[in-house]
Amino acid sequence: MSLTEAQLLDDVRQRLFAPVRSPHPRAIGLELELIPLHQSTHTRSLATRGERVSTAEVVSRLGERLAWNEESNGDDPPSWKLEDGAHISFEPGGQIEISTAPQPTASEVIDSTQKLVATIRDAMSKEGIELLARGVDPYNGIKDVPLQLNRDRYAHMTRYFDSLGPSGVQMMRQTAALQINLERGDDPKSRWRLLNSLAPIIVALFANSRRYAGKPTEWASYRAHLWRTLDPSRTGIIYDEGRHVERYLTFALNATAMRSGDDSVAYRPFREWMSDAAVDREDWLFHLSTLFPEVRPKEFFELRSADTIEPDALAAPVVFVTGLVYDEESAHRAMELTGAPSEKLLERAGRLGLVDTEIRRIASRLVVLALDGARRLGNDYLRRSHLEAAYQHFARALSTTEI
């Protein structure tokens, strides 16, 4: 039996946008990606076996010593589950991804992430490997970074992106981001609007990927540029003031289904492909996982706009987002300040960053709101040391102490 739009609309409404009452209504999780390089040459260190020790071997030895649970991924490098619920895995180009479990407070997620990264970095450093916190590889071109994950998901993605142009495979193998996962709360529509409005400002505030493959680019965040150009049918800001659920379904249905074609069969939008009797719910769920908007709805809202960041500076994005999203007063004032979500502003943010005078003005005012909101969340949620670290980061980023 074929899928119907009515079924999928109900799925999107109930599973992705329904209100959530959580025992920890301000819970936060992070996904931090880092790019492994050989310290002596800045060539990429691979997760797969080769002439040199692989990053997977380093993590495997570390995990054995610390009693991490190693999980097999067939012929691909393994992943690891930690006692506190954190997960360590690899991206298609061998980037290391550290995914935390949801933490009830912002300070807990900052502390646990910083501690874990320091542990992994120390083990890597002993093997001559550094873990670089940049949104894109500043040293190597795509030809120097082979695909290191070959299971079904990444095989489909590679074939599909190869059919469009270079940005998709560059994104898969050479970018690194910080994703912030937040509760949907009891008013998902308002939170969805706010997060999508904040996306361009977050791109600009944390852009650190101007150089790519040994050369400067015209973009403050070349990572953001790659995401915007890999496939417009599955990226960007997805928002409609009156019908946000219906808008997301339309976005999903119009996006090309990666499983619908190959080298000999033309790819089709999911809307067309789902009329095939063989297409089922599992295909729908896979399709949703291949959509990459700035904010992605899941069992939580996943904010995907920031270049990855040095763990020492992690307080800044965490304070910025939680102070604006989880404090009601700041959330209300931020929505008034930012206005409706804007694709044009998103493009300018990736290209110009804080050089753009309008973005800089909005960012400066939002930082004030975020710090005020974070203070109101209380010391039990955000320690004073983390607030101070965020303040200092933004003072440097905005070249002013008037915040």
C-alpha positions in Angstrom: 0.0 0.0 0.0 1.4 3.4 -1.0 2.0 6.2 1.4 -0.4 9.1 1.3 0.1 12.8 2.0 -2.4 12.7 4.8 -0.5 10.0 6.5 2.8 11.9 6.2 1.2 15.1 7.3 0.0 13.4 10.5 3.5 11.9 11.0 5.2 15.3 10.7 2.6 16.9 13.0 2.7 14.3 15.7 6.3 13.1 15.6 8.3 16.2 14.6 6.3 19.2 15.9 4.0 18.1 18.7 4.5 19.8 22.1 6.8 17.9 24.5 6.6 17.9 28.3 9.9 16.8 29.6 11.2 16.2 33.1 14.1 18.4 32.0 12.4 21.2 29.9 15.8 23.0 29.4 17.7 19.9 28.4 20.5 20.4 25.8 22.6 18.1 23.7 25.6 18.8 21.4 27.1 17.2 18.4 30.7 18.5 17.9 32.7 17.5 14.8 36.5 17.8 14.5 38.8 17.4 11.5 41.8 15.0 12.1 45.1 16.0 10.6 48.7 14.8 10.8 50.5 17.4 12.9 53.7 17.4 10.8 52.1 17.7 7.4 48.5 18.9 7.8 47.4 16.0 5.6 44.3 14.2 6.6 44.5 11.4 9.1 42.1 8.7 8.1 39.7 6.5 10.1 40.5 3.6 7.8 43.6 1.4 7.9 46.7 2.5 6.0 50.4 3.0 6.3 49.9 5.1 9.5 47.9 4.4 12.5 44.2 5.2 11.9 42.1 7.5 14.1 39.7 4.5 14.6 42.6 2.5 16.0 43.5 5.3 18.4 39.9 5.6 19.7 39.6 1.9 19.9 42.6 1.6 22.2 41.4 4.5 24.2 37.9 3.0 24.5 39.3 -0.3 25.6 41.2 1.4 28.4 38.2 3.4 29.5 35.6 0.6 29.1 33.7 2.2 26.3 31.3 0.0 24.4 32.6 -0.5 20.9 29.9 -1.0 18.2 30.7 -2.6 14.9 29.5 -1.0 11.7 30.4 -3.8 9.3 33.3 -2.9 7.1 33.2 0.8 8.2 35.1 2.1 11.2 33.3 1.3 14.5 31.6 3.7 16.9 31.6 3.9 20.7 28.9 4.4 23.3 30.0 5.8 26.7 28.5 5.1 30.1 27.0 8.6 30.3 25.2 8.1 27.0 27.7 10.0 24.8 28.5 8.6 21.4 31.7 8.8 19.3 31.6 8.1 15.6 33.0 9.1 12.2 31.6 11.2 9.4 32.2 10.1 5.8 35.5 12.0 5.5 36.8 10.7 8.8 35.8 13.7 10.8 35.3 12.7 14.4 31.8 13.4 15.8 31.2 13.6 19.5 27.5 13.4 20.4 26.5 14.0 24.0 23.4 12.6 25.7 20.9 15.3 26.6 22.0 17.0 29.7 19.5 18.8 32.1 21.7 21.9 32.4 23.9 23.9 30.0 27.0 23.7 32.3 26.8 20.0 32.4 26.9 19.6 28.7 29.8 22.1 28.4 31.8 20.3 31.1 31.2 16.8 29.7 32.0 17.8 26.1 35.2 19.6 27.0 36.4 16.7 29.2 35.7 14.2 26.5 37.4 16.2 23.7 40.5 16.7 25.9 40.7 13.0 26.5 40.5 12.1 22.8 42.8 14.9 21.8 45.5 13.8 24.2 45.3 10.2 22.8 45.5 11.5 19.2 48.4 13.9 20.0 50.5 11.0 21.2 50.1 9.6 17.7 51.0 12.8 15.9 47.4 13.7 15.1 45.6 17.0 15.8 41.9 17.5 15.9 41.2 20.8 14.1 38.2 22.9 15.1 37.3 24.6 11.8 34.2 24.5 9.8 36.0 23.3 6.7 39.4 21.7 6.0 41.7 24.7 5.4 44.6 22.6 4.0 43.3 19.7 1.8 41.3 19.5 -1.4 38.6 16.9 -1.9 40.9 14.6 -3.9 43.0 14.2 -0.8 40.1 13.0 1.4 38.7 9.7 0.4 35.2 8.5 1.4 35.7 6.4 4.6 32.1 5.3 5.2 30.6 3.0 2.5 27.4 1.7 4.0 24.1 2.2 2.3 23.3 5.7 3.5 26.6 7.2 2.4 26.8 5.3 -0.9 23.4 6.7 -1.8 24.4 10.2 -0.7 27.6 10.1 -2.7 26.0 8.9 -5.9 23.3 11.5 -5.6 25.6 14.4 -4.7 28.0 13.4 -7.5 25.1 13.9 -9.9 24.7 17.5 -8.9 28.1 19.0 -8.4 31.1 19.2 -6.0 29.5 20.8 -3.0 27.8 17.7 -1.7 30.8 15.5 -1.4 32.9 18.4 -0.1 30.3 18.8 2.6 30.3 15.1 3.5 34.1 14.7 3.7 35.5 18.1 4.6 33.1 20.1 6.8 32.7 20.2 10.6 29.8 21.7 12.5 28.5 22.2 16.0 24.9 21.1 16.3 22.8 22.1 19.3 19.8 20.0 20.2 17.0 21.6 22.2 13.6 20.6 23.6 10.6 21.4 21.4 8.7 22.6 24.6 5.0 23.3 25.0 5.0 25.8 22.1 7.0 24.3 19.3 5.7 26.7 16.7 7.1 29.8 18.5 10.4 28.0 19.2 10.7 26.8 15.6 10.2 30.4 14.4 12.8 31.7 16.8 15.4 29.1 16.0 15.0 29.7 12.3 15.3 33.5 12.8 18.5 33.0 14.8 20.2 30.7 12.2 21.8 33.5 10.1 23.1 35.2 13.2 24.6 32.0 14.5 26.3 31.4 11.1 27.9 34.9 11.4 28.9 34.8 15.0 30.7 31.5 14.8 32.0 31.6 11.2 35.7 30.3 11.1 36.0 28.7 7.7 37.2 31.3 5.3 40.1 29.2 4.0 39.7 26.0 2.0 42.3 23.7 0.5 45.2 26.1 1.2 43.5 29.2 -0.3 41.3 32.0 1.0 37.6 32.0 -0.2 35.1 34.8 -0.5 33.0 33.4 2.4 33.3 34.0 6.1 31.9 30.5 6.5 32.8 28.3 3.5 31.0 25.5 5.3 27.8 27.5 5.2 28.3 28.1 1.4 28.8 24.4 0.8 25.6 23.6 2.6 23.6 26.2 0.7 24.9 25.0 -2.7 24.8 21.2 -2.4 21.1 20.9 -3.2 18.6 23.7 -2.7 15.7 21.1 -2.5 16.9 19.9 0.9 18.6 22.8 2.7 17.9 26.3 3.9 15.4 28.0 6.2 12.0 26.2 6.1 9.3 28.3 7.7 5.8 29.5 7.1 4.1 31.8 9.7 0.7 30.3 9.4 1.3 26.7 8.4 4.7 25.6 9.7 3.8 21.9 9.8 2.4 21.9 6.3 5.4 23.9 5.0 7.8 21.3 6.3 5.8 18.5 4.7 5.9 20.3 1.4 9.6 20.8 1.8 10.1 17.1 2.5 7.9 16.0 -0.4 9.5 18.3 -2.9 13.1 17.2 -2.0 14.7 14.7 -4.2 14.6 11.1 -2.8 18.2 9.7 -2.8 16.9 6.2 -3.1 14.7 6.9 -6.1 17.4 6.8 -8.8 21.0 5.9 -9.7 23.3 6.3 -12.7 20.7 4.7 -15.0 17.4 5.9 -13.4 16.5 9.6 -13.0 16.1 10.8 -9.4 12.6 11.9 -8.4 11.1 14.1 -5.7 9.7 12.1 -2.8 6.3 13.3 -3.8 6.5 11.4 -7.1 8.5 8.4 -5.8 6.1 7.6 -3.0 3.4 6.5 -5.4 5.5 3.4 -6.1 3.9 0.5 -4.1 7.3 -0.6 -2.8 8.0 2.7 -1.1 7.3 2.4 2.6 7.7 4.1 6.0 11.3 3.1 6.3 12.0 4.9 3.0 10.2 8.0 4.4 12.3 8.0 7.6 15.5 7.6 5.6 14.4 10.5 3.3 13.8 12.7 6.4 17.3 11.9 7.6 18.8 13.2 4.3 17.1 16.6 4.7 19.5 19.3 6.0 17.7 22.5 6.8 19.2 25.0 9.2 16.9 23.7 11.9 15.8 20.1 11.6 12.8 18.7 13.6 13.3 15.4 15.2 12.3 14.3 18.7 14.0 17.6 19.5 14.9 20.7 17.4 18.4 20.4 15.9 20.1 23.7 15.2 22.7 23.1 12.5 24.0 26.6 11.7 27.4 27.0 13.5 30.8 26.1 12.3 32.4 23.8 14.8 34.2 25.5 17.6 37.2 25.1 19.9 35.9 23.3 23.0 37.4 26.0 25.2 35.0 28.4 23.6 32.0 26.1 23.8 30.3 28.3 26.4 29.6 31.0 23.9 27.2 29.2 21.5 25.6 27.3 24.4 25.0 30.5 26.4 23.8 32.3 23.3 21.2 29.7 22.3 19.9 28.7 25.8 19.8 32.3 27.0 17.6 33.2 24.0 15.5 30.1 23.7 14.9 28.9 27.3 14.4 32.2 29.0 10.9 33.5 28.1 11.6 37.2 28.3 14.7 37.0 26.1 12.9 34.7 23.6 10.0 37.2 23.3 12.4 40.1 22.8 14.6 38.2 20.4 11.6 37.4 18.1 10.7 41.0 18.0 14.3 42.0 17.1 15.0 39.3 14.5 11.6 39.4 12.7 10.6 36.6 10.3 13.2 34.0 9.3 15.2 35.2 6.2 16.9 33.2 3.5 18.5 36.4 2.2 20.0 37.1 5.6 21.3 33.5 5.8 23.2 33.9 2.5 24.7 37.2 3.6 25.7 35.7 7.0 27.7 32.9 5.3 29.3 35.3 2.8 30.0 38.4 5.0 29.7 37.2 8.6 29.9 40.1 11.1 31.3 42.5 8.5 27.6 42.9 7.4 26.5 46.0 9.4 22.9 44.8 9.8 23.9 41.3 11.0 26.5 42.8 13.3 23.9 45.2 14.8 21.4 42.4 15.4 24.1 40.0 16.7 25.3 42.6 19.3 21.7 43.2 20.6 21.0 39.5 20.7 24.2 38.8 22.7 23.0 41.3 25.4 19.6 39.5 25.4 21.2 36.1 25.6 23.5 37.0 28.5 20.6 38.5 30.4 18.5 35.5 29.7 21.3 33.1 30.7 21.7 34.9 34.1 17.9 34.5 34.7 18.2 30.8 34.1 20.3 30.6 37.3 23.7 29.4 38.5 22.4 25.9 38.8 21.8 25.9 35.0 24.7 28.0 33.9 27.7 28.6 36.2 29.1 32.1 36.5 32.4 30.9 35.0 30.6 29.8 31.8 28.8 33.1 31.6 32.1 35.0 31.9 33.7 32.8 29.2 30.8 33.6 26.9 31.0 37.3 27.6 34.7 37.4 26.9 34.3 35.4 23.6 31.6 37.8 22.3 33.5 40.9 23.4 36.4 39.7 21.2 34.2 38.6 18.3 32.3 41.9 18.3 35.4 44.0 19.1 33.6 45.9 21.9 33.1 45.6 25.6 29.7 47.3 25.4 27.7 44.1 25.8 
